[in-house]
């Protein structure tokens, strides 16, 4: 089973992405500024984070088989950012 991180999951487009992923037997993780008020389905693992704080993305990334954050994001996660990240 795939495990995917969705950023912007509490927005209108992000909620649609989450719903479609759940329909495909995917473990969905969502990044939210306030997990307590995210209002996402029970099946979603909601993690605290903010796109303006890049370290939160690494902590929220699906773990690798070795147990650490994924270093292969294009194969293991999907991001639907609502704003661009600064390099």
C-alpha positions in Angstrom: 0.0 0.0 0.0 1.3 3.5 -0.9 1.7 6.2 1.7 1.3 9.8 0.5 1.7 13.2 2.1 -0.8 15.8 1.0 0.0 19.5 1.8 -2.9 21.9 1.6 -5.2 19.1 2.5 -7.6 21.4 4.4 -8.3 23.6 1.4 -11.0 22.9 -1.2 -8.7 21.3 -3.8 -6.7 19.4 -1.1 -9.9 17.9 0.4 -10.7 16.5 -3.1 -7.2 15.1 -3.5 -7.5 13.4 -0.1 -10.9 11.9 -1.0 -9.6 10.5 -4.3 -6.5 9.0 -2.6 -8.6 7.3 0.1 -10.7 5.7 -2.7 -7.5 4.1 -4.1 -6.5 2.2 -0.9 -3.7 4.6 -0.1 -2.5 5.6 3.4 -3.0 9.4 3.4 -1.0 11.7 5.6 -2.0 15.4 5.7 0.0 18.4 6.8 -2.1 21.0 8.7 -1.2 24.0 10.7 -3.7 22.9 13.4 -4.5 19.1 13.2 -7.2 19.5 15.9 -9.3 21.7 13.5 -8.4 20.1 10.2 -11.8 18.3 9.9 -10.4 15.5 7.7 -11.7 11.9 7.5 -10.7 9.6 10.4 -8.6 7.5 8.0 -6.2 10.4 7.4 -3.1 10.8 9.6 -3.0 14.5 10.2 0.4 16.0 11.1 1.2 19.4 12.4 3.2 21.5 10.0 3.5 24.6 7.8 4.9 25.1 4.3 6.6 28.2 5.5 8.7 26.0 7.8 10.5 23.5 5.5 11.7 21.3 8.5 8.0 20.3 9.1 7.9 18.8 5.6 10.8 16.5 6.3 9.3 15.4 9.7 5.9 14.7 8.0 7.3 12.8 5.0 6.4 9.1 4.9 9.1 7.0 6.5 11.4 4.8 4.4 11.8 1.1 5.1 14.8 2.1 7.2 12.5 4.2 9.4 13.7 7.7 8.5 12.0 10.4 6.4 11.7 9.6 2.7 14.4 10.9 0.5 12.6 9.8 -2.7 9.7 12.2 -2.5 8.7 12.0 -6.2 8.0 8.3 -5.9 6.6 8.3 -2.4 4.6 11.4 -1.8 2.3 13.9 -3.5 2.3 17.6 -2.6 -0.5 20.0 -3.4 1.2 23.2 -2.1 -1.0 26.3 -1.8 2.0 28.7 -2.0 5.5 28.4 -3.4 8.4 27.5 -1.2 11.4 29.8 -1.1 14.8 28.2 -1.8 
